[in-house]
């Protein structure tokens, strides 16, 4: 493939990605009543919702991306979106545990090798993310990032 065609495809892909993000942002405003009905408020709600959604879609990355979309649309506050990203990471590691356990059961293994990898993943993720989330939340609460051009404040929901 020549360089001009590659550049054109890359540009098209980036434009489609931006369009997809804009469509997600516009559609996210309508989900606010659902989020409030599920009590996705404050940090605990964000973590729980991120974990639950990562378990439903079997991946944390799309959930983390949607957290930013929900933040941009005003459906979540900055701390809620931050917590949802952390919850998506914890949920994704939980998915690894569940899939490993299912694999061990299907293969009729006495030694749960795949489940062991899942437990290791979940524990190591929790050991990294829980303290990092606490530190990050403290940083957001202190307003340290408020001057960076972001909306990293604890302002009330719109």
DSSP file (Angstrom, degrees, kcal/mol; ACC not computed):
  #  RESIDUE AA STRUCTURE BP1 BP2  ACC     N-H-->O    O-->H-N    N-H-->O    O-->H-N    TCO  KAPPA ALPHA  PHI   PSI    X-CA   Y-CA   Z-CA
    1    1 A X              0   0    0      0, 0.0     2,-0.0     0, 0.0     0, 0.0   0.000 360.0 360.0 360.0 132.9    0.0    0.0    0.0
    2    2 A X     >  -     0   0    0      1,-0.1     4,-2.2     4,-0.0     5,-0.2  -0.289 360.0-108.7 -80.0 167.0    1.5    3.3   -1.0
    3    3 A X  H  > S+     0   0    0      1,-0.2     4,-2.5     2,-0.2     5,-0.2   0.852 115.1  54.2 -65.1 -37.7    2.0    6.2    1.4
    4    4 A X  H  > S+     0   0    0      2,-0.2     4,-2.1     1,-0.2    -1,-0.2   0.906 110.6  46.3 -65.5 -40.7   -0.8    8.4    0.0
    5    5 A X  H  > S+     0   0    0      2,-0.2     4,-2.5     1,-0.2    -2,-0.2   0.906 112.2  50.9 -68.5 -40.8   -3.4    5.7    0.4
    6    6 A X  H  X S+     0   0    0     -4,-2.2     4,-2.6     2,-0.2    -2,-0.2   0.923 110.8  48.8 -60.4 -45.0   -2.2    4.9    4.0
    7    7 A X  H  X S+     0   0    0     -4,-2.5     4,-2.4     1,-0.2    -1,-0.2   0.900 111.4  49.6 -62.9 -41.5   -2.4    8.6    4.9
    8    8 A X  H  X S+     0   0    0     -4,-2.1     4,-2.4     2,-0.2    -1,-0.2   0.911 112.6  47.0 -64.7 -42.2   -5.9    8.9    3.4
    9    9 A X  H  X S+     0   0    0     -4,-2.5     4,-2.6     2,-0.2    -2,-0.2   0.892 112.0  50.4 -66.8 -39.4   -7.1    5.8    5.3
   10   10 A X  H  X S+     0   0    0     -4,-2.6     4,-2.4     2,-0.2    -2,-0.2   0.921 111.6  48.0 -63.3 -44.2   -5.5    7.0    8.6
   11   11 A X  H  X S+     0   0    0     -4,-2.4     4,-2.4     2,-0.2    -2,-0.2   0.916 112.7  48.7 -62.7 -43.9   -7.2   10.4    8.2
   12   12 A X  H  X S+     0   0    0     -4,-2.4     4,-2.4     2,-0.2    -2,-0.2   0.909 111.0  50.5 -62.4 -43.0  -10.6    8.7    7.4
   13   13 A X  H  X S+     0   0    0     -4,-2.6     4,-2.2     2,-0.2    -2,-0.2   0.916 111.1  48.1 -62.5 -43.6  -10.2    6.4   10.5
   14   14 A X  H  X S+     0   0    0     -4,-2.4     4,-2.4     2,-0.2    -1,-0.2   0.902 111.6  50.0 -64.4 -41.1   -9.4    9.3   12.7
   15   15 A X  H  X S+     0   0    0     -4,-2.4     4,-2.3     1,-0.2    -2,-0.2   0.897 111.3  48.8 -64.1 -40.0  -12.4   11.3   11.4
   16   16 A X  H  X S+     0   0    0     -4,-2.4     4,-2.5     2,-0.2    -2,-0.2   0.880 110.2  52.1 -66.5 -37.3  -14.7    8.3   11.9
   17   17 A X  H  X S+     0   0    0     -4,-2.2     4,-2.2     2,-0.2    -2,-0.2   0.930 110.9  46.5 -63.2 -46.0  -13.3    7.9   15.5
   18   18 A X  H  X S+     0   0    0     -4,-2.4     4,-2.3     2,-0.2    -2,-0.2   0.902 112.1  51.5 -63.3 -41.4  -14.1   11.5   16.3
   19   19 A X  H  X S+     0   0    0     -4,-2.3     4,-2.5     1,-0.2    -2,-0.2   0.916 108.9  50.8 -61.3 -43.6  -17.5   11.2   14.7
   20   20 A X  H  X S+     0   0    0     -4,-2.5     4,-2.4     1,-0.2    -2,-0.2   0.905 110.0  49.8 -61.6 -41.9  -18.2    8.1   16.9
   21   21 A X  H  X S+     0   0    0     -4,-2.2     4,-2.4     2,-0.2    -1,-0.2   0.903 110.9  49.5 -63.4 -40.9  -17.1   10.0   20.0
   22   22 A X  H  X S+     0   0    0     -4,-2.3     4,-2.4     2,-0.2    -2,-0.2   0.903 110.8  49.6 -65.2 -40.8  -19.4   12.9   19.1
   23   23 A X  H  X S+     0   0    0     -4,-2.5     4,-2.2     2,-0.2    -2,-0.2   0.906 111.6  49.2 -64.3 -41.2  -22.4   10.6   18.5
   24   24 A X  H  X S+     0   0    0     -4,-2.4     4,-1.7     2,-0.2    -2,-0.2   0.913 110.6  50.9 -62.0 -42.2  -21.7    8.9   21.9
   25   25 A X  H  X S+     0   0    0     -4,-2.4     4,-0.7     1,-0.2    -2,-0.2   0.913 111.4  47.0 -63.6 -43.2  -21.5   12.2   23.6
   26   26 A X  H >< S+     0   0    0     -4,-2.4     3,-0.6     1,-0.2     4,-0.3   0.899 115.7  45.3 -66.1 -40.2  -24.8   13.4   22.1
   27   27 A X  H >< S+     0   0    0     -4,-2.2     3,-0.9     1,-0.2     4,-0.2   0.724  99.6  70.7 -75.7 -21.4  -26.6   10.1   23.0
   28   28 A X  H >< S+     0   0    0     -4,-1.7     3,-1.6     1,-0.2     4,-0.3   0.767  82.6  70.8 -69.6 -25.3  -25.2   10.0   26.5
   29   29 A X  G X< S+     0   0    0     -4,-0.7     3,-1.1    -3,-0.6    -1,-0.2   0.842  93.5  57.2 -61.3 -32.0  -27.3   12.9   27.7
   30   30 A X  G <  S+     0   0    0     -3,-0.9     3,-0.3    -4,-0.3     4,-0.3   0.595  95.2  65.7 -74.9  -9.8  -30.4   10.7   27.5
   31   31 A X  G <> S+     0   0    0     -3,-1.6     4,-2.5    -4,-0.2     3,-0.3   0.515  71.5  96.1 -89.8  -5.3  -28.9    8.1   29.9
   32   32 A X  H <> S+     0   0    0     -3,-1.1     4,-2.5    -4,-0.3     5,-0.2   0.902  82.8  50.2 -54.8 -47.1  -28.9   10.5   32.9
   33   33 A X  H  > S+     0   0    0     -3,-0.3     4,-2.2     1,-0.2    -1,-0.2   0.882 111.1  50.2 -60.9 -35.3  -32.2    9.2   34.3
   34   34 A X  H  > S+     0   0    0     -3,-0.3     4,-1.8    -4,-0.3    -1,-0.2   0.929 110.6  49.1 -66.3 -44.4  -31.0    5.6   34.0
   35   35 A X  H  <>S+     0   0    0     -4,-2.5     5,-2.9     1,-0.2    -2,-0.2   0.909 113.3  46.5 -61.4 -42.4  -27.8    6.4   35.8
   36   36 A X  H ><5S+     0   0    0     -4,-2.5     3,-1.2     1,-0.2    -1,-0.2   0.870 109.5  54.6 -69.3 -35.5  -29.6    8.2   38.6
   37   37 A X  H 3<5S+     0   0    0     -4,-2.2    -1,-0.2     1,-0.3    -2,-0.2   0.829 109.2  48.0 -65.1 -31.2  -32.1    5.3   38.8
   38   38 A X  T 3<5S-     0   0    0     -4,-1.8    -1,-0.3    -5,-0.1    -2,-0.2   0.374 117.3-117.9 -87.2   3.7  -29.2    2.9   39.3
   39   39 A X  T < 5 +     0   0    0     -3,-1.2     2,-1.9     1,-0.2    -3,-0.2   0.877  51.7 165.9  59.8  41.6  -27.7    5.3   41.9
   40   40 A X      < +     0   0    0     -5,-2.9     2,-0.3    -6,-0.1    -1,-0.2  -0.611  30.6 123.0 -85.0  78.5  -24.6    6.0   39.9
   41   41 A X     >  +     0   0    0     -2,-1.9     4,-1.1    -3,-0.1     5,-0.1  -0.980  54.6   9.2-139.1 152.6  -23.6    8.9   42.0
   42   42 A X  H  > S-     0   0    0     -2,-0.3     4,-1.6     1,-0.2     5,-0.1  -0.039 103.0 -60.8  65.0-175.8  -20.5    9.7   44.0
   43   43 A X  H  > S+     0   0    0      1,-0.2     4,-2.6     2,-0.2     5,-0.2   0.903 132.4  53.7 -70.8 -43.4  -17.4    7.6   43.8
   44   44 A X  H  > S+     0   0    0      1,-0.2     4,-2.5     2,-0.2    -1,-0.2   0.903 109.6  49.2 -61.7 -40.6  -18.8    4.3   45.1
   45   45 A X  H  X S+     0   0    0     -4,-1.1     4,-2.6     2,-0.2    -1,-0.2   0.883 110.7  50.8 -64.7 -38.5  -21.5    4.4   42.4
   46   46 A X  H  X S+     0   0    0     -4,-1.6     4,-2.4     2,-0.2    -2,-0.2   0.919 111.9  46.4 -64.7 -44.3  -19.0    5.2   39.7
   47   47 A X  H  X S+     0   0    0     -4,-2.6     4,-2.6     2,-0.2    -2,-0.2   0.941 115.0  47.1 -62.8 -47.0  -16.8    2.3   40.7
   48   48 A X  H  X S+     0   0    0     -4,-2.5     4,-2.8    -5,-0.2    -2,-0.2   0.906 113.3  47.3 -62.5 -43.0  -19.7   -0.1   41.0
   49   49 A X  H  X S+     0   0    0     -4,-2.6     4,-2.7     2,-0.2     5,-0.2   0.902 112.5  49.7 -67.4 -40.2  -21.1    1.0   37.6
   50   50 A X  H  X S+     0   0    0     -4,-2.4     4,-2.2    -5,-0.2    -2,-0.2   0.920 113.2  47.0 -61.9 -43.8  -17.7    0.7   35.9
   51   51 A X  H  X S+     0   0    0     -4,-2.6     4,-1.9    -5,-0.2    -2,-0.2   0.940 113.9  47.5 -62.5 -48.4  -17.2   -2.8   37.4
   52   52 A X  H  X S+     0   0    0     -4,-2.8     4,-2.0     1,-0.2    -2,-0.2   0.918 112.9  47.3 -61.7 -45.7  -20.7   -3.9   36.4
   53   53 A X  H  X S+     0   0    0     -4,-2.7     4,-2.8     1,-0.2     6,-0.3   0.880 109.9  52.7 -67.3 -37.0  -20.5   -2.6   32.8
   54   54 A X  H  X>S+     0   0    0     -4,-2.2     5,-0.9    -5,-0.2     4,-0.8   0.869 110.3  49.5 -64.4 -34.6  -17.0   -4.2   32.4
   55   55 A X  H  <5S+     0   0    0     -4,-1.9    -2,-0.2     3,-0.2    -1,-0.2   0.867 112.4  47.8 -69.9 -36.1  -18.5   -7.5   33.5
   56   56 A X  H  <5S+     0   0    0     -4,-2.0    -2,-0.2     1,-0.2    -1,-0.2   0.933 121.1  33.8 -71.2 -46.3  -21.4   -7.1   31.1
   57   57 A X  H  <5S-     0   0    0     -4,-2.8    -1,-0.2     2,-0.2    -2,-0.2   0.460 103.7-128.6 -91.1   0.0  -19.4   -6.2   28.0
   58   58 A X  T  <5S+     0   0    0     -4,-0.8     2,-0.3    -5,-0.2    -3,-0.2   0.748  80.2  76.7  61.1  27.9  -16.4   -8.4   29.1
   59   59 A X      < -     0   0    0     -5,-0.9     4,-0.4    -6,-0.3    -2,-0.2  -0.954  62.3-153.1-162.6 144.7  -13.9   -5.6   28.7
   60   60 A X  S  > S+     0   0    0     -2,-0.3     4,-2.5     2,-0.1     5,-0.2   0.743  84.6  72.8 -91.9 -25.2  -12.9   -2.5   30.6
   61   61 A X  H  > S+     0   0    0      1,-0.2     4,-2.3     2,-0.2     5,-0.2   0.912  97.4  45.9 -62.4 -46.4  -11.7   -0.4   27.8
   62   62 A X  H  > S+     0   0    0      1,-0.2     4,-2.2     2,-0.2    -1,-0.2   0.862 112.9  52.5 -65.1 -30.8  -15.0    0.5   26.2
   63   63 A X  H  > S+     0   0    0     -4,-0.4     4,-1.8     2,-0.2    -2,-0.2   0.914 108.9  49.0 -68.8 -42.0  -16.4    1.3   29.6
   64   64 A X  H  X S+     0   0    0     -4,-2.5     4,-1.4     2,-0.2    -2,-0.2   0.909 111.5  49.8 -62.6 -41.8  -13.5    3.6   30.4
   65   65 A X  H  X S+     0   0    0     -4,-2.3     4,-1.6     1,-0.2    -2,-0.2   0.901 110.2  50.4 -63.5 -40.3  -14.1    5.4   27.0
   66   66 A X  H  X S+     0   0    0     -4,-2.2     4,-2.9     1,-0.2    -1,-0.2   0.803 102.0  62.1 -68.9 -28.2  -17.8    5.7   27.8
   67   67 A X  H  X S+     0   0    0     -4,-1.8     4,-2.0     2,-0.2    -1,-0.2   0.919 105.6  46.3 -61.6 -41.6  -17.0    7.2   31.2
   68   68 A X  H  X S+     0   0    0     -4,-1.4     4,-2.6     2,-0.2    -2,-0.2   0.869 111.6  51.8 -67.9 -35.5  -15.2   10.1   29.4
   69   69 A X  H  X S+     0   0    0     -4,-1.6     4,-1.9     2,-0.2     6,-0.2   0.921 109.8  48.6 -64.8 -43.7  -18.2   10.4   27.0
   70   70 A X  H  X>S+     0   0    0     -4,-2.9     5,-1.7     1,-0.2     6,-1.5   0.851 112.0  50.3 -65.3 -34.0  -20.6   10.6   29.9
   71   71 A X  H ><5S+     0   0    0     -4,-2.0     3,-1.0     4,-0.2    -2,-0.2   0.931 109.5  49.9 -66.3 -46.2  -18.3   13.2   31.6
   72   72 A X  H 3<5S+     0   0    0     -4,-2.6    -2,-0.2     1,-0.3    -1,-0.2   0.824 111.3  49.4 -64.0 -31.5  -18.2   15.3   28.4
   73   73 A X  H 3<5S-     0   0    0     -4,-1.9    -1,-0.3    -5,-0.2    -2,-0.2   0.581 115.0-115.1 -84.5  -8.7  -22.0   15.2   28.1
   74   74 A X  T <<5S+     0   0    0     -3,-1.0    84,-0.3    -4,-0.5    -3,-0.2   0.514  84.1 119.5  88.1   5.3  -22.5   16.2   31.7
   75   75 A X  S   <S+     0   0    0     -5,-1.7     2,-0.3    -6,-0.2    -4,-0.2   0.798  78.7  31.5 -73.0 -27.8  -24.1   12.9   32.7
   76   76 A X  S    S-     0   0    0     -6,-1.5    -2,-0.2    -9,-0.1     2,-0.1  -0.935  81.3-124.7-126.2 150.9  -21.4   12.2   35.2
   77   77 A X     >  -     0   0    0     -2,-0.3     4,-2.5     1,-0.1     5,-0.2  -0.410  39.3 -98.9 -81.6 170.1  -19.3   14.5   37.4
   78   78 A X  H  > S+     0   0    0     75,-0.5     4,-2.7    73,-0.3     5,-0.2   0.924 123.4  47.8 -59.8 -47.0  -15.5   14.4   37.2
   79   79 A X  H  > S+     0   0    0     74,-0.4     4,-2.4     1,-0.2    -1,-0.2   0.886 112.4  50.3 -63.6 -35.4  -15.2   12.2   40.3
   80   80 A X  H  > S+     0   0    0      2,-0.2     4,-2.2     1,-0.2    -2,-0.2   0.923 112.8  45.3 -66.8 -43.2  -17.9    9.8   39.1
   81   81 A X  H  X S+     0   0    0     -4,-2.5     4,-2.1     2,-0.2    -2,-0.2   0.905 112.5  51.7 -65.9 -41.2  -16.2    9.4   35.7
   82   82 A X  H  X S+     0   0    0     -4,-2.7     4,-1.9    -5,-0.2    -2,-0.2   0.921 112.0  46.6 -59.5 -44.6  -12.8    9.0   37.4
   83   83 A X  H  X S+     0   0    0     -4,-2.4     4,-2.8     1,-0.2    -1,-0.2   0.861 108.3  56.0 -67.1 -35.6  -14.3    6.3   39.6
   84   84 A X  H  X S+     0   0    0     -4,-2.2     4,-2.2     2,-0.2    -1,-0.2   0.882 105.6  51.5 -65.0 -37.6  -16.0    4.6   36.7
   85   85 A X  H  X S+     0   0    0     -4,-2.1     4,-1.6     2,-0.2    -2,-0.2   0.941 112.3  45.9 -63.0 -46.7  -12.7    4.3   34.9
   86   86 A X  H  X S+     0   0    0     -4,-1.9     4,-2.1     1,-0.2    -2,-0.2   0.907 112.2  51.2 -62.1 -41.5  -11.2    2.7   38.0
   87   87 A X  H  X S+     0   0    0     -4,-2.8     4,-2.9     1,-0.2    -1,-0.2   0.856 105.7  55.9 -63.7 -35.0  -14.2    0.4   38.3
   88   88 A X  H  X S+     0   0    0     -4,-2.2     4,-2.1     2,-0.2    -1,-0.2   0.880 107.4  49.1 -65.3 -36.1  -13.9   -0.6   34.7
   89   89 A X  H  X S+     0   0    0     -4,-1.6     4,-1.8     2,-0.2    -2,-0.2   0.918 113.5  45.7 -68.0 -43.4  -10.3   -1.7   35.3
   90   90 A X  H  X S+     0   0    0     -4,-2.1     4,-1.7     1,-0.2    -2,-0.2   0.902 113.5  50.2 -65.6 -40.6  -11.3   -3.7   38.4
   91   91 A X  H  X S+     0   0    0     -4,-2.9     4,-2.1     1,-0.2    -2,-0.2   0.880 107.3  53.9 -64.9 -37.9  -14.2   -5.2   36.5
   92   92 A X  H  X S+     0   0    0     -4,-2.1     4,-1.6     1,-0.2    -1,-0.2   0.894 108.5  48.8 -64.4 -39.1  -12.0   -6.2   33.6
   93   93 A X  H  X S+     0   0    0     -4,-1.8     4,-1.6     1,-0.2    29,-0.3   0.843 108.8  53.8 -69.8 -30.7   -9.7   -8.1   35.9
   94   94 A X  H  X S+     0   0    0     -4,-1.7     4,-2.5     2,-0.2    -2,-0.2   0.882 104.3  55.7 -66.5 -38.2  -12.7   -9.8   37.5
   95   95 A X  H  X S+     0   0    0     -4,-2.1     4,-2.8     1,-0.2     5,-0.3   0.893 104.3  53.7 -60.5 -40.0  -13.8  -10.9   34.0
   96   96 A X  H  X S+     0   0    0     -4,-1.6     4,-2.2     1,-0.2    22,-0.2   0.908 109.2  49.3 -60.7 -41.6  -10.3  -12.6   33.6
   97   97 A X  H  X S+     0   0    0     -4,-1.6     4,-2.4    21,-0.4    -2,-0.2   0.940 112.6  46.0 -62.4 -48.4  -11.0  -14.5   36.8
   98   98 A X  H  X S+     0   0    0     -4,-2.5     4,-2.5     1,-0.2    -2,-0.2   0.915 113.9  47.7 -64.3 -43.8  -14.4  -15.6   35.8
   99   99 A X  H  X S+     0   0    0     -4,-2.8     4,-2.4     1,-0.2    -1,-0.2   0.891 112.1  50.9 -65.8 -38.1  -13.3  -16.7   32.3
  100  100 A X  H  X S+     0   0    0     -4,-2.2     4,-2.3    -5,-0.3    15,-0.6   0.909 110.7  48.4 -63.7 -41.4  -10.3  -18.5   33.8
  101  101 A X  H  X S+     0   0    0     -4,-2.4     4,-2.3    13,-0.3    -2,-0.2   0.913 111.3  49.7 -65.5 -42.5  -12.6  -20.4   36.2
  102  102 A X  H  X S+     0   0    0     -4,-2.5     4,-2.8     1,-0.2    -2,-0.2   0.910 110.3  51.4 -61.9 -41.5  -15.0  -21.3   33.4
  103  103 A X  H  X S+     0   0    0     -4,-2.4     4,-2.3     1,-0.2    -2,-0.2   0.918 110.0  48.9 -61.7 -43.8  -12.0  -22.6   31.4
  104  104 A X  H  <>S+     0   0    0     -4,-2.3     5,-2.3     2,-0.2     4,-0.4   0.897 112.7  47.8 -63.7 -39.8  -10.8  -24.7   34.3
  105  105 A X  H ><5S+     0   0    0     -4,-2.3     3,-0.8     1,-0.2    -2,-0.2   0.924 112.6  48.2 -67.2 -43.8  -14.2  -26.2   34.8
  106  106 A X  H 3<5S+     0   0    0     -4,-2.8    -2,-0.2     1,-0.2    -1,-0.2   0.859 114.4  45.8 -65.7 -34.5  -14.7  -26.9   31.1
  107  107 A X  T 3<5S-     0   0    0     -4,-2.3    -1,-0.2    -5,-0.2    -2,-0.2   0.485 107.5-129.8 -85.4  -2.5  -11.3  -28.6   30.9
  108  108 A X  T < 5 +     0   0    0     -3,-0.8     2,-0.3    -4,-0.4    -3,-0.2   0.889  43.2 173.5  54.7  44.6  -12.0  -30.5   34.2
  109  109 A X      < -     0   0    0     -5,-2.3    -1,-0.2     1,-0.2    -2,-0.1  -0.644  31.4-158.5 -83.0 135.6   -8.7  -29.4   35.7
  110  110 A X  S    S+     0   0    0     -2,-0.3     2,-0.7     1,-0.1    -1,-0.2   0.897  87.8  58.2 -76.1 -42.2   -8.0  -30.3   39.3
  111  111 A X  S    S-     0   0    0     -3,-0.1     2,-2.2     1,-0.1     3,-0.3  -0.804  87.7-139.8 -87.3 120.9   -5.5  -27.6   39.5
  112  112 A X     >  +     0   0    0     -2,-0.7     4,-2.0     1,-0.2     5,-0.1  -0.476  39.5 158.3 -82.9  71.2   -7.2  -24.3   38.7
  113  113 A X  H  > S+     0   0    0     -2,-2.2     4,-1.6     2,-0.2    -1,-0.2   0.916  72.9  44.5 -63.7 -46.1   -4.4  -22.8   36.6
  114  114 A X  H  > S+     0   0    0     -3,-0.3     4,-1.8   -14,-0.3   -13,-0.3   0.896 113.5  50.6 -68.6 -39.1   -6.5  -20.4   34.6
  115  115 A X  H  > S+     0   0    0    -15,-0.6     4,-2.6     1,-0.2    -1,-0.2   0.862 105.7  57.5 -65.7 -34.4   -8.4  -19.3   37.7
  116  116 A X  H  X S+     0   0    0     -4,-2.0     4,-2.6     2,-0.2    -1,-0.2   0.909 105.3  49.9 -60.9 -41.9   -5.1  -18.7   39.5
  117  117 A X  H  X S+     0   0    0     -4,-1.6     4,-2.4     1,-0.2    -1,-0.2   0.904 110.6  50.8 -62.7 -40.5   -4.1  -16.3   36.7
  118  118 A X  H  X S+     0   0    0     -4,-1.8     4,-2.6   -22,-0.2   -21,-0.4   0.900 110.2  48.2 -63.6 -41.7   -7.5  -14.5   37.2
  119  119 A X  H  X S+     0   0    0     -4,-2.6     4,-2.8     2,-0.2     5,-0.2   0.922 112.1  49.8 -64.1 -43.2   -7.0  -14.2   40.9
  120  120 A X  H  X S+     0   0    0     -4,-2.6     4,-2.5     1,-0.2     5,-0.2   0.905 111.8  49.1 -61.2 -41.4   -3.5  -12.9   40.4
  121  121 A X  H  X S+     0   0    0     -4,-2.4     4,-2.4     2,-0.2    -2,-0.2   0.932 113.1  46.1 -63.1 -46.9   -4.8  -10.4   37.9
  122  122 A X  H  X S+     0   0    0     -4,-2.6     4,-2.4   -29,-0.3    -2,-0.2   0.920 115.2  46.1 -64.6 -44.2   -7.6   -9.2   40.2
  123  123 A X  H  X S+     0   0    0     -4,-2.8     4,-2.6     2,-0.2    -2,-0.2   0.932 114.6  46.4 -66.1 -45.4   -5.4   -8.9   43.2
  124  124 A X  H  X S+     0   0    0     -4,-2.5     4,-1.4    -5,-0.2     5,-0.2   0.894 113.3  49.8 -66.8 -37.3   -2.6   -7.1   41.4
  125  125 A X  H  X S+     0   0    0     -4,-2.4     4,-3.5    -5,-0.2     5,-0.3   0.931 112.6  47.1 -64.1 -44.6   -5.1   -4.7   39.8
  126  126 A X  H  X S+     0   0    0     -4,-2.4     4,-1.8     1,-0.2     5,-0.5   0.896 109.0  54.5 -64.0 -39.8   -6.7   -4.0   43.1
  127  127 A X  H  < S+     0   0    0     -4,-2.6     4,-0.3    -5,-0.2    -1,-0.2   0.813 119.3  33.9 -64.8 -28.8   -3.3   -3.4   44.8
  128  128 A X  H  X S+     0   0    0     -4,-1.4     4,-1.6    -3,-0.2    -2,-0.2   0.902 122.6  41.5 -89.2 -49.1   -2.5   -0.8   42.1
  129  129 A X  H  X S+     0   0    0     -4,-3.5     4,-3.1    -5,-0.2     5,-0.2   0.858 106.2  57.9 -75.9 -37.0   -5.8    0.8   41.3
  130  130 A X  H  X S+     0   0    0     -4,-1.8     4,-2.0    -5,-0.3    -1,-0.2   0.955 113.9  38.2 -63.4 -49.7   -7.4    1.2   44.8
  131  131 A X  H  > S+     0   0    0     -5,-0.5     4,-2.6    -4,-0.3    -1,-0.2   0.905 117.5  51.9 -64.4 -38.0   -4.5    3.3   46.2
  132  132 A X  H  X S+     0   0    0     -4,-1.6     4,-2.8     1,-0.2    -2,-0.2   0.893 109.6  49.3 -64.7 -38.5   -4.1    5.1   42.9
  133  133 A X  H  X S+     0   0    0     -4,-3.1     4,-2.9     2,-0.2     5,-0.2   0.899 110.7  50.2 -67.0 -39.7   -7.8    5.9   42.8
  134  134 A X  H  X S+     0   0    0     -4,-2.0     4,-2.2    -5,-0.2    -2,-0.2   0.928 114.1  44.7 -63.2 -44.4   -7.7    7.2   46.4
  135  135 A X  H  X S+     0   0    0     -4,-2.6     4,-2.2     2,-0.2    -2,-0.2   0.914 114.7  49.0 -64.8 -43.5   -4.7    9.4   45.5
  136  136 A X  H  X S+     0   0    0     -4,-2.8     4,-2.5     2,-0.2    -2,-0.2   0.899 110.8  49.7 -63.6 -41.9   -6.3   10.6   42.3
  137  137 A X  H  X S+     0   0    0     -4,-2.9     4,-2.9     2,-0.2    -1,-0.2   0.914 110.3  50.6 -63.8 -42.0   -9.6   11.4   44.1
  138  138 A X  H  X S+     0   0    0     -4,-2.2     4,-2.1    -5,-0.2    -1,-0.2   0.898 110.3  50.6 -61.6 -39.8   -7.7   13.4   46.7
  139  139 A X  H  X>S+     0   0    0     -4,-2.2     5,-1.6     2,-0.2     4,-0.5   0.913 112.2  46.4 -64.3 -43.6   -5.9   15.2   43.9
  140  140 A X  H ><5S+     0   0    0     -4,-2.5     3,-1.1     1,-0.2    -2,-0.2   0.919 112.4  50.4 -63.2 -43.8   -9.2   16.0   42.2
  141  141 A X  H 3<5S+     0   0    0     -4,-2.9    -2,-0.2     1,-0.3    -1,-0.2   0.855 107.0  54.4 -64.8 -35.5  -10.8   17.1   45.5
  142  142 A X  H 3<5S-     0   0    0     -4,-2.1    -1,-0.3    -5,-0.2    -2,-0.2   0.595 109.0-124.9 -75.4  -9.8   -7.8   19.4   46.3
  143  143 A X  T X<5 +     0   0    0     -3,-1.1     3,-1.3    -4,-0.5     4,-0.4   0.666  64.2 141.4  76.7  16.3   -8.3   21.2   42.9
  144  144 A X  T 3 <S+     0   0    0     -5,-1.6     3,-0.3     1,-0.3    -4,-0.1   0.813  75.8  40.9 -61.7 -30.4   -4.7   20.5   41.9
  145  145 A X  T > >S+     0   0    0     -6,-0.5     3,-1.6     7,-0.3     5,-0.6   0.402  86.6  98.8 -97.2   2.3   -5.8   19.8   38.3
  146  146 A X  G X 5S+     0   0    0     -3,-1.3     3,-0.6     1,-0.3    -1,-0.2   0.812  82.5  49.3 -63.2 -32.1   -8.4   22.6   38.1
  147  147 A X  G 3 5S+     0   0    0     -4,-0.4    -1,-0.3    -3,-0.3    -2,-0.1   0.412  87.5  87.3 -87.3   3.4   -6.0   25.0   36.3
  148  148 A X  G < 5S-     0   0    0     -3,-1.6    -1,-0.2     4,-0.1    -2,-0.1   0.367 110.6-100.7 -86.1   6.9   -5.0   22.5   33.6
  149  149 A X  T < 5S+     0   0    0     -3,-0.6     2,-0.1     1,-0.4    -2,-0.1   0.411  90.1 114.2  89.6  -3.8   -7.8   23.3   31.3
  150  150 A X  S   <S-     0   0    0     -5,-0.6    -1,-0.4     2,-0.1    -2,-0.1  -0.429  77.9-118.5 -92.6 172.9   -9.8   20.2   32.5
  151  151 A X        +     0   0    0     -2,-0.1     2,-2.3    -3,-0.1   -73,-0.3  -0.207  58.8 147.2 -99.7  41.7  -13.1   20.2   34.3
  152  152 A X        +     0   0    0     -7,-0.4     2,-0.3   -74,-0.1    -7,-0.3  -0.448  31.7 109.3 -82.9  69.8  -11.4   18.4   37.2
  153  153 A X  S    S-     0   0    0     -2,-2.3   -75,-0.5    -8,-0.1   -74,-0.4  -0.874  76.5-116.4-134.0 169.2  -13.4   19.9   40.0
  154  154 A X        +     0   0    0     -2,-0.3     3,-0.1   -14,-0.2    -2,-0.1  -0.173  58.0 153.0 -98.0  39.9  -16.0   18.6   42.4
  155  155 A X        -     0   0    0     -4,-0.2   -77,-0.2     1,-0.1     3,-0.1  -0.337  51.7 -94.3 -69.1 151.6  -18.7   21.0   41.1
  156  156 A X        -     0   0    0      1,-0.1    -1,-0.1   -79,-0.1    -3,-0.0  -0.235  49.2 -88.3 -65.6 156.6  -22.3   19.9   41.4
  157  157 A X              0   0    0      1,-0.1    -1,-0.1    -3,-0.1   -82,-0.1  -0.309 360.0 360.0 -64.7 145.0  -24.0   18.1   38.5
  158  158 A X              0   0    0    -84,-0.3    -1,-0.1    -3,-0.1   -83,-0.1   0.472 360.0 360.0 -76.2 360.0  -25.7   20.3   35.9
